[in-house]
Amino acid sequence: MGPGGPTCDEIFAILARHMACSRAVTTMKLPVMRSLTSITAIALATLAACGGDSGVSAGYFGKTVEPPRGLGKLRPGMTREEVKAVTPDLKEGKGIHEGDWFLDSGADDVQLEVEFDDDRVQDLIVKARTTKLEPMLTEAWGAPKKEIDRYSKEETAVWLNEAGGWRASLSCLERMCFLYFKNYKPLTADFFGKTPVPPGAFAKVRVGMAADEAAKLIGDPAAVEKYVDAGPDDVSIIAQTSSDTKQVSSIRLMLPKESKELLAKAWGPGVAGKDSIDKPLTVWLDEASGWRAIWEDQPIGDSGSLEFTNYLSLPALLGDSGDELAVFSTPILGKTKDELAQAYPAVWKGDDEVFELPPTAWGSHWTRVNTYFDEAGKLTGIRFGIPYEGTATAKADLQAAFEKRWGAPKAGEDLGRPTMIFHDAPPKVVVGDQTITGEWELTYGER
């Protein structure tokens, strides 16, 4: 190169960093994109003077799809300490390579790099200065399948090793190629189990749980802060937490948009529903565990979304016999606010004088239970809604459940609106149809 110009190694590093940026950023402001494009154009033009292809051959990569040499001892997801334990010769680059970690490649113009994110292995990368890496790998591993890269939107060559659990994808720029190795495990119906509950340790988490407690149960602090690898290829998971309360609000999986067929194979067809803005959903309910799984029928870009939340089934809410509601294991009528706070600390909201229970099957966020007290400060009754607009049959199904619980109702009236009186003697049970909000309103006790 000319005096004062970048060396070939520096150009190599510039392009490597550009590729990393291109993979990490899905949307960019135009000035940033132009800047990256300009850098790439300059680097590619200069790289032409760096000589011919590397001397590496197909034999360097072996006959099986897996990382070469020391990279093969590592796995994405390993901690930095685990990496150092099995590859003590891992070294940080210097100068323009500072912050990058390398292993000895044993070949000219080939770099073996370990890319970390939050002290865990993100990618294992082979960087080769050559124009012939794809035919070389085809000779070693066979013909690749072609995919459209979700970041660059360009066709990418991909090799899969299901037995070994490896996925290798190739991206090339002029005389420089990048071979990325990630974990590979094909997504199957078995991953979802027989019932609609979150996978693995995430099933131990409950909505409303503190984020740090959830992280301990999951065994990964990062899982309450960002999406982490769920195991199968192209599947990630997070225990979503509220920024205000730092409590878990749901468990969400991002997975291939074609995954609904696998869900139906695992759990059955589900129930067609809709959300509050009429977006189509498919819903699975598991009364035994109290988990509800919701698949958004409209994909989010290239991915499908599956959200798990806890819900309150009708048997868990109403019970099947007796005067008490099953959800309140300790009777509530006649209790003071202090007694309610002591009996139900997790759901009694003293400032608002309400209970906040999990949502029922077709509710969105929670079941808000309003309370009524007499002059002596004792609870006389409660009132809450059970939404039915989420699916076509819910309204009739709920009415049938009320009649199964308390028998046939008699007609009543409340402020000129018809009601159904299911239990006239204390505790009184009255149900009215709130057509504006799309819910059955249930009063238990006296208002």
C-alpha positions as CSV (number, residue, x, y, z in Angstrom):
1,M,0.0,0.0,0.0
2,G,1.1,3.6,-0.4
3,P,2.9,5.5,2.4
4,G,0.5,6.5,5.1
5,G,-2.3,4.4,3.7
6,P,-4.1,1.6,5.6
7,T,-2.5,-1.8,5.7
8,C,-4.3,-4.9,4.4
9,D,-4.9,-6.0,8.1
10,E,-6.4,-2.6,8.9
11,I,-8.7,-2.9,5.8
12,F,-9.6,-6.4,6.9
13,A,-10.6,-5.1,10.4
14,I,-12.6,-2.2,8.9
15,L,-14.7,-4.6,6.8
16,A,-15.1,-7.0,9.7
17,R,-16.5,-4.3,11.9
18,H,-18.8,-3.1,9.1
19,M,-20.1,-6.7,8.8
20,A,-20.7,-6.8,12.5
21,C,-22.6,-3.5,12.4
22,S,-24.7,-4.7,9.4
23,R,-25.8,-7.8,11.3
24,A,-26.5,-6.0,14.5
25,V,-28.6,-3.1,13.1
26,T,-31.9,-3.7,11.3
27,T,-32.9,0.0,10.8
28,M,-30.6,3.0,10.4
29,K,-31.0,6.7,9.8
30,L,-30.0,7.5,6.3
31,P,-26.8,9.5,7.2
32,V,-25.5,6.5,9.2
33,M,-26.3,4.1,6.4
34,R,-24.5,6.4,3.9
35,S,-21.5,6.6,6.1
36,L,-21.2,2.8,6.4
37,T,-21.7,2.4,2.7
38,S,-18.9,4.9,2.0
39,I,-16.6,3.2,4.4
40,T,-17.3,-0.1,2.7
41,A,-16.8,1.2,-0.8
42,I,-13.4,2.8,0.1
43,A,-12.3,-0.4,1.9
44,L,-13.3,-2.6,-0.9
45,A,-11.6,-0.5,-3.5
46,T,-8.4,-0.5,-1.5
47,L,-8.5,-4.2,-0.7
48,A,-8.1,-5.0,-4.4
49,A,-4.4,-4.1,-4.0
50,C,-3.9,-6.6,-1.2
51,G,-3.0,-9.6,-3.3
52,G,-4.6,-12.8,-4.3
53,D,-6.6,-15.5,-2.4
54,S,-5.6,-17.2,0.8
55,G,-3.8,-20.5,0.5
56,V,-6.3,-22.2,2.7
57,S,-8.1,-25.3,1.2
58,A,-11.2,-27.4,1.7
59,G,-9.2,-29.7,3.9
60,Y,-8.8,-27.0,6.5
61,F,-12.6,-27.2,7.4
62,G,-12.8,-31.0,7.6
63,K,-15.8,-33.1,6.4
64,T,-18.3,-32.0,9.1
65,V,-20.0,-28.7,9.5
66,E,-18.3,-27.4,12.7
67,P,-15.9,-24.6,13.6
68,P,-12.2,-25.4,12.7
69,R,-9.4,-25.8,15.2
70,G,-9.8,-24.2,18.6
71,L,-13.2,-22.7,17.8
72,G,-14.7,-26.2,17.8
73,K,-14.2,-26.4,21.6
74,L,-16.6,-23.5,22.2
75,R,-20.3,-22.9,22.0
76,P,-22.4,-19.7,21.7
77,G,-23.7,-18.9,25.1
78,M,-20.6,-19.9,27.0
79,T,-19.3,-17.4,29.6
80,R,-15.9,-15.7,29.1
81,E,-14.6,-17.8,32.1
82,E,-15.8,-21.0,30.5
83,V,-14.1,-20.0,27.2
84,K,-10.8,-19.3,28.9
85,A,-10.9,-22.6,30.7
86,V,-11.0,-24.6,27.5
87,T,-9.0,-22.3,25.2
88,P,-6.3,-20.6,27.4
89,D,-4.6,-19.3,24.2
90,L,-7.5,-16.9,23.5
91,K,-6.0,-13.5,23.0
92,E,-7.3,-10.0,22.7
93,G,-6.3,-8.1,19.5
94,K,-4.2,-4.9,19.6
95,G,-4.6,-1.6,17.9
96,I,-7.5,-1.6,15.6
97,H,-8.3,-5.1,16.8
98,E,-8.6,-4.1,20.5
99,G,-11.8,-5.6,21.9
100,D,-11.7,-8.5,19.5
101,W,-10.7,-11.9,20.7
102,F,-8.8,-14.4,18.5
103,L,-7.4,-18.0,18.4
104,D,-4.5,-19.2,16.4
105,S,-5.8,-20.0,12.9
106,G,-2.7,-21.8,11.7
107,A,-3.3,-20.4,8.2
108,D,-2.3,-17.2,6.4
109,D,-5.1,-14.7,5.8
110,V,-7.5,-16.5,8.1
111,Q,-8.7,-15.3,11.5
112,L,-10.6,-17.2,14.1
113,E,-12.6,-14.8,16.2
114,V,-14.8,-15.2,19.3
115,E,-17.4,-12.4,19.5
116,F,-18.8,-11.7,23.0
117,D,-21.9,-10.0,24.1
118,D,-22.4,-9.3,27.9
119,D,-19.5,-11.7,28.6
120,R,-21.1,-14.6,26.7
121,V,-20.1,-16.0,23.3
122,Q,-22.4,-14.5,20.7
123,D,-20.7,-15.7,17.5
124,L,-17.8,-17.9,16.4
125,I,-16.4,-16.4,13.2
126,V,-13.9,-17.5,10.6
127,K,-12.7,-14.5,8.5
128,A,-10.9,-15.4,5.4
129,R,-9.3,-13.2,2.7
130,T,-10.5,-15.2,-0.3
131,T,-13.0,-15.2,-3.2
132,K,-13.4,-19.0,-3.2
133,L,-14.7,-19.8,0.3
134,E,-18.2,-21.0,-0.9
135,P,-16.9,-23.5,-3.4
136,M,-14.3,-24.6,-0.9
137,L,-16.9,-25.3,1.7
138,T,-19.1,-27.0,-0.8
139,E,-16.3,-29.3,-1.5
140,A,-15.8,-30.0,2.2
141,W,-19.5,-30.1,3.4
142,G,-21.6,-30.5,0.3
143,A,-24.0,-28.0,-1.4
144,P,-25.4,-25.3,1.0
145,K,-29.0,-24.2,1.2
146,K,-29.8,-20.6,0.3
147,E,-31.5,-18.2,2.6
148,I,-32.3,-14.5,2.7
149,D,-30.3,-12.9,5.5
150,R,-32.7,-11.0,7.8
151,Y,-30.2,-8.1,8.2
152,S,-28.7,-7.6,4.7
153,K,-31.7,-9.0,2.8
154,E,-29.1,-10.7,0.6
155,E,-28.9,-14.4,-0.3
156,T,-26.7,-16.3,2.1
157,A,-25.2,-19.8,1.9
158,V,-26.0,-21.9,5.0
159,W,-24.8,-25.4,6.1
160,L,-26.5,-27.3,8.9
161,N,-25.2,-30.1,11.2
162,E,-28.2,-31.3,13.1
163,A,-26.4,-34.1,14.9
164,G,-23.6,-31.8,16.1
165,G,-25.9,-28.8,16.6
166,W,-24.1,-26.4,14.3
167,R,-25.3,-23.8,11.8
168,A,-22.7,-22.1,9.5
169,S,-23.7,-19.1,7.4
170,L,-21.4,-17.4,4.9
171,S,-21.3,-13.7,3.9
172,C,-18.7,-12.4,1.5
173,L,-17.6,-8.9,0.3
174,E,-15.2,-9.0,-2.7
175,R,-12.1,-10.8,-1.4
176,M,-13.2,-11.1,2.2
177,C,-15.6,-13.8,3.6
178,F,-17.2,-14.2,7.0
179,L,-18.3,-17.7,8.2
180,Y,-20.5,-17.5,11.3
181,F,-21.1,-20.5,13.5
182,K,-24.2,-20.6,15.8
183,N,-25.9,-23.3,17.7
184,Y,-28.4,-25.2,15.6
185,K,-31.3,-27.2,16.9
186,P,-34.4,-27.6,14.6
187,L,-37.6,-26.4,16.1
188,T,-40.1,-29.3,16.5
189,A,-43.5,-29.8,18.3
190,D,-41.7,-31.6,21.1
191,F,-40.1,-28.3,22.2
192,F,-43.5,-27.0,23.2
193,G,-44.5,-30.0,25.3
194,K,-48.0,-31.4,25.7
195,T,-49.6,-28.4,27.4
196,P,-49.4,-24.6,26.7
197,V,-46.9,-23.6,29.4
198,P,-43.5,-21.8,29.0
199,P,-40.6,-24.0,28.2
200,G,-38.0,-25.2,30.7
201,A,-37.3,-23.1,33.8
202,F,-39.6,-20.2,32.5
203,A,-42.6,-22.3,33.6
204,K,-41.6,-21.6,37.2
205,V,-42.0,-17.9,36.8
206,R,-45.3,-16.2,37.6
207,V,-46.7,-12.9,36.3
208,G,-46.2,-10.3,39.0
209,M,-43.0,-11.9,40.3
210,A,-40.1,-9.6,41.0
211,A,-37.6,-9.5,38.1
212,D,-34.6,-10.6,40.3
213,E,-36.6,-13.5,41.7
214,A,-37.6,-14.6,38.2
215,A,-33.9,-14.4,37.0
216,K,-32.9,-16.7,39.8
217,L,-35.5,-19.3,38.9
218,I,-34.6,-19.1,35.2
219,G,-30.9,-19.2,36.0
220,D,-29.9,-16.4,33.7
221,P,-30.0,-12.7,34.8
222,A,-30.1,-11.6,31.1
223,A,-33.4,-13.3,30.5
224,V,-35.4,-10.6,32.3
225,E,-33.6,-7.8,30.4
226,K,-33.5,-9.0,26.8
227,Y,-34.3,-11.9,24.5
228,V,-32.0,-14.9,25.0
229,D,-31.4,-18.1,23.1
230,A,-34.3,-20.5,23.8
231,G,-32.5,-23.5,22.3
232,P,-34.0,-24.2,18.9
233,D,-32.7,-22.4,15.8
234,D,-34.0,-18.9,15.4
235,V,-36.0,-19.0,18.7
236,S,-35.5,-16.5,21.5
237,I,-37.3,-15.9,24.8
238,I,-37.7,-13.2,27.5
239,A,-39.4,-12.8,30.8
240,Q,-40.8,-9.3,30.1
241,T,-40.8,-7.0,33.1
242,S,-42.4,-3.6,33.7
243,S,-40.0,-0.7,33.7
244,D,-42.0,0.8,36.6
245,T,-42.6,-2.0,39.0
246,K,-39.7,-4.3,37.9
247,Q,-42.2,-7.2,37.9
248,V,-42.8,-9.9,35.3
249,S,-45.7,-9.1,33.0
250,S,-45.4,-12.0,30.6
251,I,-43.1,-14.6,29.0
252,R,-42.6,-14.1,25.2
253,L,-41.1,-16.3,22.6
254,M,-40.0,-15.0,19.2
255,L,-39.9,-17.8,16.7
256,P,-40.3,-18.5,12.9
257,K,-43.5,-17.2,11.6
258,E,-44.4,-20.7,10.3
259,S,-44.4,-22.2,13.8
260,K,-48.2,-22.2,14.3
261,E,-48.5,-25.7,12.7
262,L,-46.1,-27.0,15.3
263,L,-48.1,-25.4,18.1
264,A,-51.3,-27.1,16.8
265,K,-49.4,-30.4,16.6
266,A,-48.3,-30.0,20.3
267,W,-51.4,-28.5,21.9
268,G,-54.3,-28.9,19.4
269,P,-55.8,-26.2,17.1
270,G,-56.4,-23.6,19.8
271,V,-59.3,-21.1,19.9
272,A,-59.6,-18.3,17.3
273,G,-59.8,-15.0,19.1
274,K,-59.0,-11.3,18.8
275,D,-57.5,-8.6,20.9
276,S,-58.9,-5.2,21.9
277,I,-58.2,-3.8,18.4
278,D,-59.5,-6.8,16.6
279,K,-56.1,-8.2,15.7
280,P,-56.6,-12.0,15.1
281,L,-55.1,-14.4,17.7
282,T,-55.1,-18.1,18.4
283,V,-55.3,-18.9,22.1
284,W,-54.6,-22.1,24.2
285,L,-55.7,-22.4,27.8
286,D,-54.4,-24.7,30.4
287,E,-56.7,-24.8,33.5
288,A,-54.4,-27.1,35.5
289,S,-51.4,-24.8,35.4
290,G,-53.2,-21.5,35.0
291,W,-51.1,-20.6,31.9
292,R,-52.5,-19.0,28.7
293,A,-50.6,-19.0,25.4
294,I,-51.5,-16.4,22.7
295,W,-50.2,-16.6,19.2
296,E,-50.4,-13.5,17.1
297,D,-51.7,-14.6,13.7
298,Q,-50.1,-11.6,12.0
299,P,-46.3,-12.0,12.0
300,I,-43.9,-9.3,13.3
301,G,-41.6,-8.9,10.4
302,D,-40.0,-12.3,9.8
303,S,-41.0,-13.7,13.2
304,G,-44.0,-15.1,15.0
305,S,-44.9,-14.0,18.6
306,L,-46.1,-16.4,21.3
307,E,-46.9,-14.8,24.6
308,F,-47.6,-16.7,27.9
309,T,-49.5,-15.1,30.8
310,N,-51.1,-16.5,33.9
311,Y,-54.9,-16.4,33.8
312,L,-57.8,-17.2,36.2
313,S,-60.0,-20.0,35.0
314,L,-63.7,-20.1,35.8
315,P,-63.3,-23.1,38.2
316,A,-60.5,-21.3,40.0
317,L,-62.5,-18.1,40.2
318,L,-66.0,-19.3,41.0
319,G,-65.5,-22.8,42.4
320,D,-68.2,-25.5,41.9
321,S,-70.2,-25.5,45.1
322,G,-70.9,-23.6,48.4
323,D,-71.4,-20.0,49.1
324,E,-67.8,-18.8,48.7
325,L,-65.9,-17.8,45.6
326,A,-63.0,-20.2,45.1
327,V,-60.5,-17.5,44.4
328,F,-60.9,-16.2,47.9
329,S,-59.8,-19.2,50.0
330,T,-60.4,-17.1,53.2
331,P,-63.9,-15.6,53.2
332,I,-63.9,-11.9,52.5
333,L,-67.4,-10.6,53.4
334,G,-67.5,-9.0,56.8
335,K,-63.8,-8.3,56.8
336,T,-62.1,-5.0,57.4
337,K,-59.6,-3.4,55.1
338,D,-56.7,-4.4,57.4
339,E,-57.9,-8.0,57.6
340,L,-58.1,-8.1,53.8
341,A,-54.6,-6.7,53.5
342,Q,-53.4,-9.4,55.9
343,A,-55.2,-12.2,54.2
344,Y,-54.4,-11.2,50.6
345,P,-51.2,-9.1,50.6
346,A,-50.4,-10.0,47.0
347,V,-53.6,-8.9,45.4
348,W,-55.2,-6.3,47.8
349,K,-54.4,-2.7,46.7
350,G,-55.2,-0.7,49.8
351,D,-54.8,2.7,48.2
352,D,-57.5,2.0,45.7
353,E,-59.5,-0.5,47.8
354,V,-59.6,-3.1,45.1
355,F,-58.3,-6.6,44.5
356,E,-56.2,-7.1,41.3
357,L,-56.5,-10.7,40.2
358,P,-55.1,-12.3,37.1
359,P,-57.1,-11.9,33.9
360,T,-59.9,-14.3,33.1
361,A,-59.6,-16.3,29.8
362,W,-60.5,-13.4,27.6
363,G,-59.3,-10.5,29.7
364,S,-56.2,-8.5,28.8
365,H,-54.3,-7.5,31.9
366,W,-56.0,-8.2,35.2
367,T,-59.4,-8.7,36.8
368,R,-60.1,-5.5,38.9
369,V,-62.4,-6.3,41.8
370,N,-64.2,-3.3,43.2
371,T,-65.2,-3.4,46.9
372,Y,-68.1,-2.0,49.1
373,F,-67.9,-1.4,52.8
374,D,-70.6,-0.5,55.4
375,E,-70.4,2.3,58.0
376,A,-68.6,-0.1,60.3
377,G,-65.8,-0.5,57.8
378,K,-66.7,-4.1,56.9
379,L,-66.9,-5.5,53.4
380,T,-70.4,-6.0,52.2
381,G,-69.9,-6.9,48.6
382,I,-67.6,-7.0,45.5
383,R,-68.1,-6.3,41.8
384,F,-66.0,-7.4,38.8
385,G,-66.2,-8.0,35.0
386,I,-65.5,-11.2,33.1
387,P,-64.8,-10.2,29.4
388,Y,-66.4,-12.2,26.6
389,E,-65.5,-10.4,23.4
390,G,-62.2,-12.3,22.8
391,T,-63.9,-15.1,20.9
392,A,-67.3,-15.8,19.4
393,T,-68.6,-18.4,21.9
394,A,-67.3,-16.9,25.1
395,K,-70.5,-15.0,26.1
396,A,-72.7,-18.1,25.9
397,D,-70.1,-20.3,27.4
398,L,-69.8,-18.0,30.5
399,Q,-73.6,-17.9,31.0
400,A,-73.7,-21.7,30.9
401,A,-70.9,-21.8,33.5
402,F,-72.9,-19.5,35.8
403,E,-75.9,-21.7,35.5
404,K,-73.9,-24.8,36.2
405,R,-72.4,-23.1,39.3
406,W,-75.6,-21.7,40.8
407,G,-78.5,-23.1,38.8
408,A,-81.1,-21.3,36.6
409,P,-81.4,-17.6,37.4
410,K,-84.5,-15.4,37.9
411,A,-84.9,-12.1,36.2
412,G,-83.9,-8.9,37.9
413,E,-83.2,-5.3,37.2
414,D,-80.5,-2.8,38.0
415,L,-81.0,0.9,37.1
416,G,-83.4,-0.1,34.4
417,R,-81.1,-2.8,32.9
418,P,-82.0,-6.5,33.0
419,T,-80.0,-8.7,35.3
420,M,-79.8,-12.4,36.2
421,I,-80.2,-13.2,39.9
422,F,-78.5,-16.5,40.6
423,H,-78.5,-16.5,44.3
424,D,-81.0,-14.3,46.1
425,A,-80.2,-15.2,49.7
426,P,-76.9,-13.8,51.2
427,P,-74.4,-13.9,49.7
428,K,-76.4,-12.5,46.7
429,V,-75.0,-13.3,43.2
430,V,-76.2,-11.0,40.4
431,V,-74.9,-11.0,36.8
432,G,-75.6,-8.2,34.3
433,D,-74.5,-7.8,30.6
434,Q,-72.3,-4.8,30.1
435,T,-72.5,-4.6,26.3
436,I,-70.5,-1.4,26.0
437,T,-67.4,-3.0,27.6
438,G,-68.1,-6.5,26.4
439,E,-68.3,-8.3,29.7
440,W,-70.5,-10.0,32.2
441,E,-70.5,-8.0,35.4
442,L,-70.8,-10.1,38.5
443,T,-71.8,-8.8,41.9
444,Y,-71.2,-10.9,44.9
445,G,-72.8,-9.8,48.2
446,E,-74.5,-6.4,48.5
447,R,-73.5,-3.2,46.8
